[in-house]
Every structure is written in structure tokens, then in C-alpha cells.
Amino acid sequence: MRRAALALTLIAVCTAGPAVPAAGDRPAAPVTFSDSGPEPQLSRIFREIEKNRLDAALEQTESLLRQYPNFRLAHLIKGDLLMARTKPISTIGNAANAPQEKLADLREEAAARLKAYRDKPATTNYVPRYLLQMQPDQKHAIVVDTQKSRLYLYQNDKGQPRFVADYYITHGKLGADKMREGDKKTPVGVYHVTSSLPLAKLGDFYGSGAFPINYPNEWDKRQGRNGHGIWLHGTPSDTFSRPPKASDGCVVLANTDLDALAKNLQVGLTPVIISNSIEWLSFDDWQSERSALNKKIDDWRADWESRDVNRYLTHYSKKFQTKDQSIEQFAQQKRQVNAGKEWIKVKLDNQSMFRNPGKEEVVVVTFDQDYRSNNLNNQMKKRQYWIREDGTWKIIYEGAA
């Protein structure tokens, strides 16, 4: 009976709702990098507990601890398995006088890890909606799901995102959707890795490395969001992992995972898309969304070349603004400039498109722009924010990237 009680209480920790898409509607998930981390071993331990094979579960737990000696969750499970030999177990973490807050944190970590492992998305047939297009020199993209406490790494496979790995992560103590400095939330949006901080400049708290991202971006600033210092970073040397909600807003990985991830990060290039909950698209729907937006961007480019200012301005939102111009000022400037043009040629290269997570339908578009006319040649890297307005895509912001 004692074994059965332990099995039931531990099984409850990893009970999860249906994955998206539902498991019955998809093939078995592919083998991933996370299969060499602690999740598969934790899953095997819990399967042994489900079958009331506690001695086998203890053996698996000890093996896990040999690999990750400072993995606190594994130590907790080992303690419960040993205690189950002498008395019934009512919940995970039965040590006398143990701090309840820390036990709750470890239970949440167990649930997050096992739910993510058992309900993996169908990465062979589906892709995060946000990865519409990666530019050719962007080798990888990162998508973070704060609800699942999971980070997904995708490779740019000839323009199509291909799943590579996933990792357990910690995020803000008070959740996601950061609005202001000090709110202990992780931002939601499209960001890029801006630098790699050397270990010599970091304390042990940040682990084996730190990679800042560009929060707040242009869209955040328009929404009145502020704050700074949002990083991807590791854990202290005496800590394998932290609870799901434990940072002041950063995305935190185990040092082993951060080291693996760091090999794929490109400063100034790698996108980091943070969402409350990832929206998944079939590849057919993804291609349809991508093609439709690409056509709108090309229409904008062609209408610019036409020198028909009225037609060109139809691509801009009524709420459009640059860093220093309203839509009215922008339109007036374009009419004045185009009055002196005999011809215009615009070429766009290295284009990326990332859909912003959240309530607003926003896409971040970045490209190399080569502008030529009878009296001016100019090259720049430009960033635009496109928004759905009156049923179509419009530019709400543009400026140098």
C-alpha cells in the first residue's frame, strides 16, 4: 500500500492537459537533444514508480545523481523513495521540517520538466508561427514558451525552420509580459542576441555565461514598456537548475544547456522570440502566411519604385510613426523628395520576418535595403513593424535596424 500511495502522489505531479496539436493527431515525437538530459531519466523513474518498482526507481535516481550531483529535484525524489520504505508518502518532499517554499519550487520543476517531456510538440509537422522567415546568415532561432518553461532551438535549413533541441528554463518570478523596470516579469516579443558577456565580467550567479537581448525593442517602447538587463544566462556553480519562476526577468538555463546553446548563438543575428504560449502551424499554413506577407512587402517595394506617393502611402498605418516623424510628416517628406525623382530602384536582400507573440498581430521585418535613384544612392539595414489593420497588413514603424 505504501508503494501504491507513493506512485499515485508522484504521478499526479506530471499530469498534463493535451498537447498542441493533440498527441492522437500526430506521429511520435522525434529524438531530441533533451533526450540526453535529465528529462528522459526522470520519466523512466516515474514510470518505475507507477509500476510500484521503487527499488528500480531508486537505482535510476542514483544513476541520475551520478551524472548531475547538484540536481536538487533528484535528491528530493531519492529521499522520498528511501522514506517510502518505512512510512506512507502523501506528496513529493516529505522530509521533516523542510522549507515548504523550496519544496513547492521543486514540485513545480518536476511538473514542468515532465509535462514538457511527455507532451512534446509535433516538431516534424509543425513549426512555431513566429518563425516566418530567417535571413540566410541567421543559422538558428530561439523560441521560448514561458508557460511550459521550455526553450526551443531551430536551425535555418535552406529557409525552413528545423527543430534541433529543447531545454528546461527558468523565467520571471511574476510571470511574463514585462511592462516596467523591476516588475520581475520576462518580456514577450521578438528580440535578438546583442552581445556575449565574458566570464571575467560576470559573478558566479550568472553561471557559465550571459547573452543580453535587445529589450525594450522599438515596439516595446511604443507600448510604454521599459526596463533593461534581460539576458539568457546560466546558474550558480552549486546549482544545477532553478524553479520555473525564479528570475527577475531573465531566461535562465542549466550551465550544461547554456553551453550547448551558446555554440549556436550569433551576436547581432540570432532571434530570441519569447511567448506566453507557443502557437503552432502546419508547414502548409506557415508557408501560406509567409507567402502572403512576402507579397505585401514586395507590393510596397514596387509602389515605392512607381513614384506614385498616394499608392505608396496606402501601405502605411494611420498610426505609423518613425523615431521622429508622424504619418503626416512622413507623407509630406515623401511628396517633397519624390518631386525630384525621375526614377527609383529598390532592392531588398537578407530579409527576415518574425511574428510577434501576443494579442496584437505584429510582424517584425528586417532586410538590407539598396535604394538607387537619379540623384541618390543609399544602402542601409532597415527594420519595419507590420500590423494587421482593416483586414490587411500595414507598416506601423520603420527605421534603421
KEDREN-81206 format. One line per field, with one value per residue (C-alpha): residue number from 1; residue in three letters; y, z, x. Coordinates in pm, 1 decimal. Each point is the difference from the previous one (the first is absolute). Example, Ala and Ser with C-alpha at 12.3 -4.5 7.8 and 13.67 -1.06 7.14 Angstrom:
resi: 1/2
resn: ALA/SER
Y: -450.0/344.0
Z: 780.0/-66.0
X: 1230.0/137.0
//
This chain:
resi: 1/2/3/4/5/6/7/8/9/10/11/12/13/14/15/16/17/18/19/20/21/22/23/24/25/26/27/28/29/30/31/32/33/34/35/36/37/38/39/40/41/42/43/44/45/46/47/48/49/50/51/52/53/54/55/56/57/58/59/60/61/62/63/64/65/66/67/68/69/70/71/72/73/74/75/76/77/78/79/80/81/82/83/84/85/86/87/88/89/90/91/92/93/94/95/96/97/98/99/100/101/102/103/104/105/106/107/108/109/110/111/112/113/114/115/116/117/118/119/120/121/122/123/124/125/126/127/128/129/130/131/132/133/134/135/136/137/138/139/140/141/142/143/144/145/146/147/148/149/150/151/152/153/154/155/156/157/158/159/160/161/162/163/164/165/166/167/168/169/170/171/172/173/174/175/176/177/178/179/180/181/182/183/184/185/186/187/188/189/190/191/192/193/194/195/196/197/198/199/200/201/202/203/204/205/206/207/208/209/210/211/212/213/214/215/216/217/218/219/220/221/222/223/224/225/226/227/228/229/230/231/232/233/234/235/236/237/238/239/240/241/242/243/244/245/246/247/248/249/250/251/252/253/254/255/256/257/258/259/260/261/262/263/264/265/266/267/268/269/270/271/272/273/274/275/276/277/278/279/280/281/282/283/284/285/286/287/288/289/290/291/292/293/294/295/296/297/298/299/300/301/302/303/304/305/306/307/308/309/310/311/312/313/314/315/316/317/318/319/320/321/322/323/324/325/326/327/328/329/330/331/332/333/334/335/336/337/338/339/340/341/342/343/344/345/346/347/348/349/350/351/352/353/354/355/356/357/358/359/360/361/362/363/364/365/366/367/368/369/370/371/372/373/374/375/376/377/378/379/380/381/382/383/384/385/386/387/388/389/390/391/392/393/394/395/396/397/398/399/400/401
resn: MET/ARG/ARG/ALA/ALA/LEU/ALA/LEU/THR/LEU/ILE/ALA/VAL/CYS/THR/ALA/GLY/PRO/ALA/VAL/PRO/ALA/ALA/GLY/ASP/ARG/PRO/ALA/ALA/PRO/VAL/THR/PHE/SER/ASP/SER/GLY/PRO/GLU/PRO/GLN/LEU/SER/ARG/ILE/PHE/ARG/GLU/ILE/GLU/LYS/ASN/ARG/LEU/ASP/ALA/ALA/LEU/GLU/GLN/THR/GLU/SER/LEU/LEU/ARG/GLN/TYR/PRO/ASN/PHE/ARG/LEU/ALA/HIS/LEU/ILE/LYS/GLY/ASP/LEU/LEU/MET/ALA/ARG/THR/LYS/PRO/ILE/SER/THR/ILE/GLY/ASN/ALA/ALA/ASN/ALA/PRO/GLN/GLU/LYS/LEU/ALA/ASP/LEU/ARG/GLU/GLU/ALA/ALA/ALA/ARG/LEU/LYS/ALA/TYR/ARG/ASP/LYS/PRO/ALA/THR/THR/ASN/TYR/VAL/PRO/ARG/TYR/LEU/LEU/GLN/MET/GLN/PRO/ASP/GLN/LYS/HIS/ALA/ILE/VAL/VAL/ASP/THR/GLN/LYS/SER/ARG/LEU/TYR/LEU/TYR/GLN/ASN/ASP/LYS/GLY/GLN/PRO/ARG/PHE/VAL/ALA/ASP/TYR/TYR/ILE/THR/HIS/GLY/LYS/LEU/GLY/ALA/ASP/LYS/MET/ARG/GLU/GLY/ASP/LYS/LYS/THR/PRO/VAL/GLY/VAL/TYR/HIS/VAL/THR/SER/SER/LEU/PRO/LEU/ALA/LYS/LEU/GLY/ASP/PHE/TYR/GLY/SER/GLY/ALA/PHE/PRO/ILE/ASN/TYR/PRO/ASN/GLU/TRP/ASP/LYS/ARG/GLN/GLY/ARG/ASN/GLY/HIS/GLY/ILE/TRP/LEU/HIS/GLY/THR/PRO/SER/ASP/THR/PHE/SER/ARG/PRO/PRO/LYS/ALA/SER/ASP/GLY/CYS/VAL/VAL/LEU/ALA/ASN/THR/ASP/LEU/ASP/ALA/LEU/ALA/LYS/ASN/LEU/GLN/VAL/GLY/LEU/THR/PRO/VAL/ILE/ILE/SER/ASN/SER/ILE/GLU/TRP/LEU/SER/PHE/ASP/ASP/TRP/GLN/SER/GLU/ARG/SER/ALA/LEU/ASN/LYS/LYS/ILE/ASP/ASP/TRP/ARG/ALA/ASP/TRP/GLU/SER/ARG/ASP/VAL/ASN/ARG/TYR/LEU/THR/HIS/TYR/SER/LYS/LYS/PHE/GLN/THR/LYS/ASP/GLN/SER/ILE/GLU/GLN/PHE/ALA/GLN/GLN/LYS/ARG/GLN/VAL/ASN/ALA/GLY/LYS/GLU/TRP/ILE/LYS/VAL/LYS/LEU/ASP/ASN/GLN/SER/MET/PHE/ARG/ASN/PRO/GLY/LYS/GLU/GLU/VAL/VAL/VAL/VAL/THR/PHE/ASP/GLN/ASP/TYR/ARG/SER/ASN/ASN/LEU/ASN/ASN/GLN/MET/LYS/LYS/ARG/GLN/TYR/TRP/ILE/ARG/GLU/ASP/GLY/THR/TRP/LYS/ILE/ILE/TYR/GLU/GLY/ALA/ALA
Y: 0.0/234.3/-47.4/54.6/321.9/133.3/-90.2/182.9/315.6/21.8/-76.1/298.2/230.6/-71.6/-6.9/234.9/123.3/-84.7/118.7/231.8/-164.2/-291.2/-308.6/-215.5/219.4/-20.1/-253.2/-84.7/289.0/-20.9/-64.6/336.4/135.8/11.6/-380.6/4.7/228.4/-77.1/-10.0/-350.6/-137.8/174.7/-147.9/-348.6/49.2/97.9/-295.5/-232.5/168.2/-41.1/-373.5/-8.4/-95.4/236.6/-178.7/39.3/364.1/58.1/-158.7/230.8/300.9/-80.4/-30.6/342.0/150.1/-143.2/201.3/314.3/3.0/335.8/-76.3/84.0/-149.6/-338.9/20.2/67.8/-299.6/-222.2/109.8/-81.2/-342.5/-82.5/127.0/-204.2/-313.6/97.5/204.7/114.0/301.8/261.1/235.4/73.8/122.0/-159.9/96.5/120.4/376.4/57.0/357.3/-17.1/273.5/-190.9/-322.3/175.5/129.7/-350.6/-142.0/268.4/-84.8/-369.3/80.5/237.5/-239.9/-306.3/171.4/145.6/-335.0/-203.0/254.1/99.7/192.5/-172.7/169.5/-207.9/137.6/328.5/315.4/297.9/259.6/270.3/-134.5/123.6/58.2/-7.7/189.6/-224.0/81.6/-61.1/-355.4/-53.2/147.5/-34.7/-22.1/8.2/-126.6/145.7/-203.7/-324.1/132.6/-115.7/140.4/-137.4/29.6/1.0/-18.6/191.2/-287.6/174.3/247.0/-246.0/-23.9/-345.1/-107.4/-76.0/-3.4/105.5/94.1/62.6/368.7/230.0/332.9/294.4/-47.4/178.3/-153.6/152.2/311.3/245.1/361.8/191.8/-0.6/-227.2/-180.0/-337.8/-108.4/-136.6/200.1/-138.6/89.7/-33.0/71.3/-64.8/-99.3/320.2/-113.2/-276.1/101.2/-152.2/-204.5/249.3/260.7/-233.1/-120.4/-366.0/69.5/15.5/-334.9/-85.2/300.6/271.7/125.0/330.0/57.8/332.1/56.6/247.4/-6.4/264.3/-158.3/-25.3/368.8/88.5/-197.7/184.7/-295.8/69.6/-171.1/-151.0/-282.8/-294.5/-281.0/-367.8/-133.0/-299.9/-104.4/29.1/-267.9/-176.7/-7.7/-228.8/172.9/252.0/-15.0/91.4/349.5/124.1/273.5/376.8/-20.7/-181.3/-338.3/-240.1/-339.2/-267.0/66.0/-319.5/109.3/358.3/-125.0/-216.0/285.7/256.1/-184.3/93.2/365.7/281.8/340.0/253.9/-268.0/-274.8/79.4/-77.3/-14.4/-18.1/-101.7/-80.4/-304.2/-101.1/-3.5/-285.3/-11.1/-284.2/57.7/62.9/275.6/139.5/20.4/169.3/270.4/51.2/34.0/245.0/232.6/-24.1/111.7/303.1/98.6/-34.0/207.0/272.6/-12.5/14.4/290.4/188.7/-49.5/122.1/350.8/5.3/139.6/-57.1/-366.6/-33.0/153.7/-252.2/-244.9/209.8/-12.5/303.0/-40.2/-21.3/185.1/-5.1/104.3/366.8/19.3/-47.8/-144.4/355.7/116.8/-316.9/39.6/365.1/-87.3/-280.9/236.3/257.1/-256.0/-177.9/329.0/-5.8/-364.8/-114.6/-365.7/-218.7/-354.1/-185.3/-340.7/-199.3/-274.4/-216.1/34.0/-145.3/-2.9/-88.3/18.1/165.8/-215.0/157.0/154.0/240.4/-141.4/139.7/-123.2/122.2/24.5/67.6/26.6/156.3/283.3/119.8/322.4/164.7/298.8/263.3/219.2/-228.4/-343.5/-139.3/-335.0/-81.1/-278.6/83.4/-132.6/31.0/-96.9/-110.6/-15.7/-132.2/301.6/-2.1/-358.7/52.8/41.5/358.7/144.0/160.9/69.9/3.1/106.8/-110.5/-342.1
Z: 0.0/78.3/-344.6/-163.7/197.2/-110.4/-360.8/0.1/162.3/-227.8/-313.1/80.7/-38.8/-369.4/-101.9/-296.1/-238.2/-371.0/-205.5/-298.5/-235.1/193.2/30.7/-176.4/-308.8/-52.6/-45.4/281.3/87.2/-137.6/217.8/121.1/177.2/324.9/-13.8/123.3/293.8/323.3/-137.5/-149.5/315.8/215.2/-220.6/41.9/378.6/9.1/-220.2/248.3/281.9/-194.5/-16.6/374.6/-78.8/253.1/24.4/-376.2/27.8/274.3/-215.4/-290.6/233.9/129.4/-359.2/-75.1/299.1/-114.5/-320.1/167.8/362.3/86.0/-152.6/300.0/-144.8/-38.3/361.2/110.7/-192.5/145.7/350.2/-66.3/-138.6/304.8/235.4/-180.8/141.2/351.7/-21.8/-243.9/-217.5/-49.0/-242.4/-158.3/263.3/337.0/192.3/349.2/49.5/-365.3/-124.1/-163.8/-252.3/-130.8/-17.1/-201.3/-239.1/-57.3/-55.3/-262.8/-168.2/-9.8/-156.0/-258.3/-107.5/-27.0/-169.4/-262.8/-54.3/-23.9/-210.5/-255.0/-298.9/-337.0/-122.0/-319.1/-131.1/183.6/52.6/236.4/-177.3/75.6/-219.7/-331.4/-168.1/107.4/-200.4/-160.4/249.6/305.8/82.2/291.9/174.3/359.1/109.8/372.5/144.7/350.8/94.1/-71.8/134.6/-324.1/-258.7/-356.8/-237.4/-376.6/-281.9/-326.9/-248.3/-339.2/116.8/192.3/380.1/112.6/364.2/166.2/378.7/299.6/353.4/339.1/98.3/291.0/-59.1/197.7/355.5/-89.7/-344.7/-345.9/-193.2/159.0/13.2/228.1/177.3/303.7/-59.2/9.0/-328.0/-320.0/-315.2/-282.9/-352.7/-276.5/109.7/-111.9/183.4/26.8/167.7/184.0/345.5/93.3/317.5/139.7/16.5/159.2/354.5/80.6/15.8/-382.7/-48.6/-308.4/-210.1/-81.2/-326.6/20.0/-232.5/-131.4/240.6/-25.0/-379.7/-216.9/46.1/378.5/18.7/-197.6/252.3/291.3/119.6/172.1/192.8/-103.3/66.6/-139.5/-66.6/-82.2/269.0/208.5/365.4/296.6/18.8/292.1/-175.4/-285.3/-68.8/151.4/42.8/-302.0/135.8/177.9/-202.7/1.4/-369.5/-165.2/-172.9/198.5/-110.1/167.6/-78.6/-204.9/-212.9/-33.1/-115.3/-266.8/-108.0/-5.6/-284.9/-222.7/98.8/-235.0/161.6/-183.4/-204.6/203.2/64.4/344.6/-10.1/341.2/27.4/278.9/-197.6/-343.8/-294.8/-238.8/-373.0/-248.7/-263.2/-259.4/209.8/85.2/-369.0/-76.6/266.2/-109.6/-369.0/69.0/201.7/-248.1/-271.9/206.6/53.0/-370.1/-85.5/232.6/-172.4/-349.1/95.8/131.4/-335.9/-181.3/150.3/58.2/353.9/66.4/-92.5/202.7/309.1/-5.6/152.2/316.0/309.7/116.0/322.4/-177.9/144.5/-17.7/286.4/-87.5/-254.2/6.6/-300.5/-116.3/18.6/-169.8/-285.5/-54.0/-15.9/-252.6/-228.8/11.3/-65.6/-281.9/-180.6/-97.7/-107.8/-360.3/92.6/315.3/39.9/332.5/69.4/321.2/116.4/309.6/107.8/324.5/130.2/357.9/130.1/338.2/265.7/186.3/-62.6/-275.5/-347.8/-60.6/-218.7/31.7/-344.0/-44.5/-327.9/-181.3/-214.0/-313.8/-117.9/-327.3/-186.9/-251.4/280.4/302.7/80.6/352.0/172.3/350.0/221.6/66.4/251.7/-41.4/221.4/-198.0/169.2/-107.3/-54.3/-173.0/-109.0/-167.2/91.7/53.2/109.1/344.5/57.1/-204.6/63.7/-7.3/155.6
X: 0.0/285.9/143.6/-338.7/-49.4/337.7/-72.3/-331.0/135.3/302.3/-201.7/-224.0/297.4/40.3/-367.9/-41.6/-267.4/8.6/292.6/-48.0/-64.8/-150.6/218.4/-255.9/19.8/373.2/281.3/240.0/230.3/353.4/303.8/130.9/304.7/-198.6/-11.6/359.7/-88.9/-187.2/-357.0/6.3/158.9/-259.8/-270.3/146.9/13.6/-365.7/-94.3/169.4/-193.1/-324.9/72.5/81.9/361.0/152.0/334.5/47.2/-110.6/259.2/271.3/-93.6/0.9/347.5/119.7/-147.9/179.1/331.3/-44.4/-136.6/124.5/-160.4/-342.2/-220.3/-317.6/170.9/121.2/-357.6/-135.6/273.3/-96.9/-364.9/86.5/207.3/-271.9/-264.3/167.1/-105.3/-320.1/-271.7/83.1/-270.9/176.9/335.0/243.7/-69.8/309.8/-87.3/24.5/97.7/-66.8/-342.4/81.1/302.0/-196.9/-271.7/265.7/136.0/-348.1/-62.2/330.1/-89.8/-337.7/148.8/274.0/-220.8/-293.7/231.1/169.2/-319.4/-190.9/261.5/-135.7/-6.1/315.4/14.5/-331.7/-44.1/202.4/-36.9/-212.1/254.9/282.4/-139.8/335.2/364.2/259.3/266.6/276.9/-220.3/102.5/-238.3/-302.6/-121.7/-364.1/-85.2/-329.7/-29.1/-308.7/185.4/333.8/157.4/240.7/-3.1/295.1/-61.8/251.8/-33.8/-21.7/4.7/-263.4/-215.2/21.7/111.1/-28.7/333.4/-35.8/-206.7/101.9/-162.1/16.3/-76.1/-176.4/-138.6/-125.3/-325.1/-42.4/31.0/-110.1/241.6/-118.9/233.3/334.4/5.6/-331.8/180.3/-159.3/151.5/-77.5/-213.2/109.1/257.6/357.0/356.9/317.7/203.9/322.5/184.0/121.6/338.4/23.6/251.9/-280.2/-255.2/-49.2/-61.8/-374.9/-16.5/168.8/200.9/-104.3/-248.7/-153.4/-195.2/-297.3/-133.3/-289.0/-166.6/-21.6/-171.7/-343.2/42.5/85.3/-314.2/-203.7/158.7/205.5/329.2/277.1/331.9/243.3/-196.8/247.2/25.6/234.7/103.7/-22.5/237.8/267.7/-174.0/-339.2/-101.2/-331.9/-239.3/-381.7/-217.0/-72.5/310.0/174.5/-47.1/-95.9/289.4/-19.0/220.1/133.6/211.4/365.4/29.8/-296.5/122.9/340.8/-164.4/-226.4/283.0/172.2/-295.9/-43.0/107.7/36.7/-214.5/-177.0/-164.5/-368.1/-142.4/-379.9/-167.0/-365.0/-244.8/-108.9/122.8/-241.0/80.9/-72.6/11.0/265.6/-271.5/-159.9/343.9/88.1/-331.9/52.3/359.4/-91.5/-283.9/222.1/286.4/-239.9/-107.0/364.3/75.1/-309.3/132.6/338.8/-155.3/-228.8/301.5/172.0/-313.4/44.7/-378.9/7.3/-370.6/28.9/320.2/-161.6/-287.1/249.5/35.5/-220.4/-195.7/200.2/336.2/294.7/378.5/223.8/-58.0/-287.1/-376.0/-183.0/-86.7/362.4/120.4/-251.6/95.2/369.3/-62.5/-196.3/279.7/273.8/-184.6/-62.0/368.9/13.7/11.6/36.3/35.5/131.0/-25.9/152.7/-54.5/240.0/55.8/-359.5/-135.2/-358.9/-93.4/-353.5/-31.7/-170.6/-287.3/-340.1/103.0/60.4/347.8/287.5/359.0/163.7/372.7/192.1/295.8/-136.6/179.6/-166.3/103.3/-143.5/108.7/139.8/65.0/140.9/-35.3/51.7/-124.9/-131.8/-364.3/-252.9/-374.4/-292.2/-306.7/-340.6/-341.1/-223.6/-340.0/59.1/338.0/365.9/124.7/335.5/-26.7/371.5/319.8/356.7/360.5/57.9
//
